Amino acid sequence: MRYTLIVFTILSVLITGFKPARTIEESKIVSVSIEIDASPSKIWHVMTHKDFAKELGNEFDTNAFVESDWKLGSEVHFKYEPDKIVSTGTIGKLIENELIQVDYDFPGFDYVEKYTIEKNTSNAKLSVYAGPYTSDFEAQKIVWKNWLSKVKELSEQ
């Protein structure tokens, strides 16, 4: 498992030119959100049900997907088909239909993904906070916006 994280980190550095931030000012958190005409429970279902994992994962990369049982303290695996684990995080916070926080401990830095669903009068707002990122911040912001759009599309069907 540790070997996979080390390989992932090395590949990330080679491919993206990632350099760990020297100061907090150099790192950035992606913060994006979208309004969805669906209930929080429908959005939650799309985000956490295995039937949608590969379609959502393709927004990150071809043949990518996330696998978990979505319970507090459980592991979350970012994988490539057929069954190659690229990184593993742990669900550190979870409130069903409202909040998921996945904590990753990569060599040299901690990375967090936080998903919130807020019920509005006629719809819901899904927000993602992810990071830190440095040199690939703008590219990651686009990827996360695409992922949100896919969740919206699937939730509104």
Residue, then its C-alpha position, 0 to 999 in steps of 0.5 A: m500500500r505504501y509502495t503505491l502511494i510512493v509510486f503515485t507521488i513520484l509519477s505526479v511529480l514527473i507528470t505534473g511538475f508538482k513541487p510541495a508548497r514551501t509556504i501555505e500561501e503557495s498552496k491553493i484549495v479548489s472550492v467549487s459548487i453547483e446548484i442541482d435540481a434534486s434532493p440531497s438524498k438523490i445527490w448522495h446516492v449518485m456520489t456514493h453508489k457503485d453504479f455511478a462510480k465509473e461514470l463519475g471517475n471518467e471525469f478525472d481520467t479514462n478508466a478511473f473510479v472511486e471505491s468505498d463503502w462510504k462509512l465513517g473510518s472506511e477507506v476510499h480507493f482511487k483506482y484504475e480499471p481493472d483493479k489498480i489502486v492509485s491512492t487511498g484515503t480515509i473517511g474522516k467525517l461523514i454526515e449522511n446526505e450532507l458531508i463527506q470528508v476524505d483525508y489522504d496522507f501523501p508523503g510530504f503533505d496532507y490532502v483533503e477532499k470535502y463534499t457538502i450538500e446543502k438543501n435549498t428551497s427548491n434544490a440543493k447545492l453541492s460543494v467540493y473543497a479539495g487540496p492543497y494544489t500548487s502548479d496544477f491548481e487551475a487544471q484541477k479546478i476544471v476537473w472538479k467543475n466537470w465532476l460537479s456537472k456530471v453529478k448534476e446531470l446524473s442526479e437530475q435524471 
